[in-house]
Amino acid sequence: MVMKILLATFWELPHLGGVWPLMERLAQDFMRQGYEVDILGNHAEYYHLVNRQLKFYKSSYLPLIESHLRQTGLATVPVIYHNELDRYTLECVASSLRLEQYDLIHTHDVISACAFARVKPAKLPLIVNPHGSLPGEIQLLMDSHSAVDRVDHDMKSILHYYRTIEQQGLRSASHAVTSSKWLQKGFVEDYGIAAHHISVFPYGMDTVKYKQLLTTRNEISRPPLKKVITFAGRLVHLKGIEVLIRALAKLKTERNDWICWIVGDGPKRGEYEQLAAALDLQQAITFWGARSDVPCFMAMTDIYVQPSLQDNQPLSVIEAQLAGNAVIVSNAGGLPEMVEHRLTGLIAPKNDEIALYTLLNELLQSEETRRKLGAKARLFSQKHWSIDQYNTKMMRMYKHVMRSSHDSAPTD
């Protein structure tokens, strides 16, 4: 009998970044091995089984859910209220999917784990796979003053809500998996989750395919006599892009043999463009927006920077290493697990523009250092970020959890 797996998330699918590339690659690989896989994701107007093009419109469920939630205190905090509307809608959709047809559900966030745990058959294994720290991201979002109205008044309620959701999502699952020891440690310390309940193994990429993508070209030309500094990712507060821009402003006072490419989009883009203009960096920084040809940019990059204030294991760092870039990351979250300082890259203290400027200046001054770090990073990445290794470990964990769930299930 063929194993049937449901990959699900509360977040929007498909999406240029985020969990979508991971879920898509996992599904494709398992289907090539003969397993059946469905992918459930979010959209503004509906939840949908992406691979089946089957849509479940939220308008069919919202009137009843809203009539209930309006009677609760949740309606007083907009962020919580709208999140709960979407979570309860996901529960309704999940309950209509005939979940008993699946052998295992693999959720890629704690919110969907909470939703599925409430409606799934008791014996059906549920994996939760958080890709970041939800309360930590909310805290950073609020600190940036770009979240919701009445942030100061509602902050404690919102943080408490997301901590509760994170704890419930982790505790309701048969097993959890993360890509970094940083996340595992946080879940153990913050919520008392047993360490053996959380598997840790790093993300994987199809390194052969990515190597081929690095040979393609787009319409962009590498500027003559300039070194290219690149960041790729969402333009949000937690990525630390303001720190990078301010470090570049300092760097410009010392030298002008570089240009910076910021590849990606997000709610902070306009603010960052204004900051770059205010610091007279319009000619030094180019904002390329969301692109589907990131490997083309990596192939032309000399120095890749990930200045995050919080991060888990961003795929852009993996891509930069595979491209042989000299990589600078901050010491936030799981980033130090991706880079060995002064062997496969450089690590700067988070939120420290002077330290980042210093490392950028050092790399621009020494071609030999850039070359050595890039070569070591490429060698490390080819061994460490294997998609085959990642998928093999995932399937092995699936089967272990399924056996454990079967052994522990009550007999009739």
Secondary structure, DSSP 8 states (H G I E B T S, - for coil): ---EEEEEEEEESS-SSTTHHHHHHHHHHHHHTT-EEEEEEE-SSEEEEGGGTEEEEGGGTHHHHHHHHTTSGGGGSHHHHHHHHHHHHHHHHHHTS-GGG-SEEEESSHHHHHHHHHHS-TTS-EEE---S-HHHHHHHHHHTT-S-TTHHHHHHHHHHHHHHHHHHHHHHSSEEEES-HHHHHHHHHHH---GGGEEE----B-HHHHHHHTT---S----TT-EEEEEES--SGGGTHHHHHHHHHHHHTT--SEEEEEEB--TTHHHHHHHHHHTT-TTTEEEEES-S-HHHHHHT-SEEEE--SS-S--HHHHHHHHTT-EEEEESSTTGGGT--BTTTBEEE-TT-HHHHHHHHHHHHH-HHHHHHHHHHHHHHHHHHSBHHHHHHHHHHHHHHHHHHHHHHS---
